[in-house]
Amino acid sequence: MCAKHAESRAALLDVMNGGLSVQTEIIKAAHERSGLSMNKLLKALKDHTGDNHTQGKYWSVTIGDKNTHTYKVNWPYDLIETAENSMGANN
């Protein structure tokens, strides 16, 4: 599961760690920086949303007023890289 969205996940984490948190802003900025399709980025964003990092869930979402989806990275980026590297070693 880690490799499936690796490029998309890296682009998404980059913009979220840069301070963006609203779904539409995240997708647009990640698309502009990476050149990946917005649909591919949105799928990766949804697939990796949750609280359990062992299942590849790297960020959480809160739905607010007017259905605004606000995302927050669950762990610091260096911890995500460490977890991915250790999971990759076991695959």
C-alpha positions, 0 to 999 in steps of 0.5 A: 500500500505504501508504494501505490500513491508514493508520488501523490502522497509526497506532493500532498505532504509537501503542501500540507507541511507548507501550511495548506489545510483546505482540500481544494487548496491542497489539491490545486497546489499539489497539482501545480507542483507535481504535475500529477492529475487532480483526480489522482491526488484526490484519490490519494488524499482520501485513501490516506485519511485516518488515524492509523499509520500502520494502515497508511493513514497519514493525515486526518480530516475535519468537515466544517462549515459549508462542507469545508474539508480541513486536513492535518498531518498526523505525524511530523514528516520525518516520522512518516518517512521512518515508518515508511522505510521500516514498512518497506523493509518488511515487504 
